[in-house]
Amino acid sequence: MSEGTVYLVGSGPGDPELLTVKAKRLIEEADLILHDKLPGPDILGEIPAEKREDVGKRAHGKGTSQEYINDRLVELAHEGKRVVRLKGGDSMVFGRGGEEMIHLAENGVDFEVVPAVTSAIAGPEVAGIPVTHRDHASSVTFVTGHEDPTKAESAVDWEALAATGGTIVVLMGVTRLPEYTEALMNAGMDPETPVALVERATWDAQQVATGTLATIVDARDEVGIEPPALTVIGGVAGSRERVADFLNNEQ
Ligand code: SAH
């Protein structure tokens, strides 16, 4: 048993009011908060600089390795610290929270997991897109659009996804949008399938672009969508235009 405790905390999509009550309390009580940029400026801006340690990708020049983060968490816990490991969205959804949890357990560190609002559901939602809908989608699949270019084969089976008929939500999928929209169409998915991109959902800089499988790459470039953004593919993405005039979630 360690003297300190590590809290694996999700911060939600970025709006401070979407932090859980528990996340807010733990952030206030923590000795130190290890984070990257994804929690967003509004949440990070409220944490005193002396309590924050940026272990994000571009933080220390080339990027902080996962090994460094793992070791740092263990080290701080053994010093008796209350450490919050703060991640954007939910820490277990493409957030490496699972790896950190196992590392902590293997090194005898007490930890607690604090679930949160994932951007994968909340991001589409604030743009007027429900990830499921009785008429359009009875399933939803969350996939990563980020592929190691050295990998010969995609880890995501786009062909199988094209056949499911459910909603597809792609995280980390801005750069490779041309590749996977093409793959889905090649697998027989209708080029007219609605697609939406939601960038920085709930941040002041939130932006949305809509189109179809065939047109979304142009829409991305026209609007200037950049990471972090979600891609929502499927009939549900078409609901945005029906509700947008009455939707007050635009920042
Ligand atoms: N654990 C996070 C996801 C981490 S992977 C979660 O549950 O939300 C990083 C990806 O998450 C980004 O590339 C982007 O696709 C998505 N993302 C996270 N926050 C976002 C936000 N506020 N708006 C849009 N996309 C976001």
Residues whose N, C-alpha, C, O or C-beta is under 5 A from the ligand:
A	BS01	SAH	P13 G14 G88 G89 D90 S91 V93 F94 G95 T118 S119 A120 G123 V170 L171 M172 G173 V198 E199 R200 A201 P228 A229 L230
